């Protein structure tokens, strides 16, 4: 069986409250051995850590999404740092810029982004970055503030220049369900020119279901469809895509220090008593 890592999922969101254990069961059956669950605000960051403490296949990131940038304060940053003390927190995120919805003022978004990059640097953690319609500002900030840091541009929607600039920083590019959409020719054209060694796969569930399930709730088991499309886009075998993208995710988030076998064996188990 293929072994896949979903590098970005929101299993703490209420869309999974009714059947979260069943969702995790289907993920295991589909070969998903590890999942990274980022926070979107302080509450979801706490939930992400709690999930990671209960399930051996889940790892957490903590952070404030640009939509909620107005909620970021010095106290919030301190709380995020405390949450990051958990051994199952592997990144700061998701953080970044979103000029598409503009739910927080852009100046505040940029400030929150920079503050959380500084937090990640101080904690020596990688970063999960959300960027939508703000790639030039995001890259300017990363090139100024994130030199020497590790991270990923998740659910990538930029152009080839943005991807190459991120890769030049030593960062990764993650692709999600939109790669499978019929109208995503531009995205597939960009991804086709990127090295597999710099790519991750994700679901971003419960959002952005791949084409076979488009319009329905997404879940980690569906990351296989993303991997299949990536294999077709790059013209490489699916098993190689699974091996390399999973290895990339484990390297970025230092997941190799955790036993994959323990994650697979954890059918209903808990990390805490």
Buried (B, 14 or more C-beta within 10 A) or exposed (E): EBBBBBBBBBBBBEBBEEEBEEBBBBBBEBBBBBBBBBBBBBEBBBBBBBBBBBBBBBBBBBBBBBBBBBBBEEEBBEBBBEBBEBEBBBBBBBBBBBBEEEEBEBEBBBBBBBBBBBBBBEBEBBBBBBBBBBBBBBBEBBEEBBEEBBBBBBBBBBBBEBBBBBBEBEBBBBBBBBBBBEEBEEBBEBBEEBEBEBBBBBBBBBBBBBBEBBEEBBBBBBBBBBBBBBBBBBEEEBEEBBBBBBBBBBBBBBBEEBEBEEBBEBEEEEBEE
